[in-house]
């Protein structure tokens, strides 16, 4: 029997900051056009978190049945280790996606029915990351899709649902929230280069090689800081988020110097922490503006 604790670990809670960060930033950007609508903000957060949990379980299931996770280090893999049956992990993903679909549909009908198409695209992207006959995560497009959906769609979408407007700063802030999320995936894939190469999973880190992938990680972190400075051109208090920069030092150092799985896992967790603090500070700055 799979315990509640194992299901919690299988949901990979340490990655959930990547889901909530763009919602915080986008909601604050939307507040530039009026007071925050907290029920809408809460619904957006539920959708984002449910999608993240769903993609984590879907990834666990798909990689597990493909054999990609057989020698994987890092968070617990329910399917590959036999701690849960493939069917139950797949069903857990479906439940999470169903929650995202129901809450997202309700939010869309209140704000703009056309948002239903965005929600369908987001769920489709989550499912086909490592699932389906041609998963895009296996051909090196994972980081691109993370920037699209956990950067632009989540940030700009969270801003839009507030007052059905698209503040210009939201598009710039999407880079600040989304690029660290790309960095999280890069750190994860650098750790798994050897096992992914053997299993035929051609992630961007596999395609670029470890050293170039490490450079890409640094670009993601630096790009997020540049985006914060650009947000400051629209809303000066947004520069408050630069105070998160010291939190990037440890994960960047680990990415550039560590080669062991524990060191790279620490870099990944440090990146999540940096992204969340950066997003909270940026959200406060935008809201104050």
Helices and strands as residue ranges (DSSP letters): H 4-10, G 13-15, H 17-30, G 31-33, H 38-66, H 78-81, H 86-111, H 115-127, G 136-138, H 142-147, I 148-153, H 154-163, H 168-191, H 193-199, H 204-208, H 210-234, G 236-244, H 246-257, H 261-288
